[in-house]
Amino acid sequence: MDLGVHHFAVLSTGELFENPKPISHHVRRMARLNREFSRRQKGSKRRAKTKAKPARCHARVANVRRDTLHKLTTHLATAYGTVVIEDLAVKNMTASPKPKADPENPGHHLENGHAARAGLNRSILDIAPGELHRQLTYKMGWHGGHLVVADRLFPSSKKCSSCKKTKATLSLATRTYRCEHCGLVLDRDHNAARNLAAYGKKHLVAGSGPETQNGRRGDASCTSDTGAHSPKSPRGRKRQDGSGQPAKAVTASSQGEAA
Ligand SMILES: [Zn+2]
């Protein structure tokens, strides 16, 4: 699964989850309510009444976010035996880029893509990756599945999921991955998700320790003892290994594989 900017999440199967963007929808309303509140005279009845409004708005945002995240993690844990996610360096993604001085124009600064990053930061924060990670860890554990966290240096976006060649650069604004080696044209996030799925297959079979988080208490045989875990485990519900069709299509993806 890749956490997208324009989508909430994209799976390697092409299954797409739309971003609810709870903050973006409510942020303007919240700002207006806060202004309204600060205009009210201190100690007045109207001030006390107005105070509850932004708080309600805030609670709504939190509810939408919590609900969406729980639905996604429950779906993943029940439909799939193995889920691979990126180790998102949250701090790096939310930090504002430092301004770069323009060498040809003293006193001015180069365009540093601040707006593009702010957009990414906004939606990443909406998704709350730390909470996603936490929920997946315990829910995959409940269902006897595996959560694989890809190394943060793994180039999931820059790699071609078809021929495995890695691009030197890929700007955030580029929404479609185009491979100059094999001609693959695929949605950027879908390409990243397919790379993560391949990463998970490789590392789960190899039985790697630190990245694999086996939630099944007192039974680590799937990853370390046998070394060859079948994602289609007969235990619990019927699952897929990530390459088949999703058990329950939440949102049909319009992005087919155009390899
Ligand atoms: Zn390629």
Residues whose N, C-alpha, C, O or C-beta is under 5 A from the ligand:
A	BS01	ZN	C160 S162 C163 K164 C179 H181 C182 G183 L184
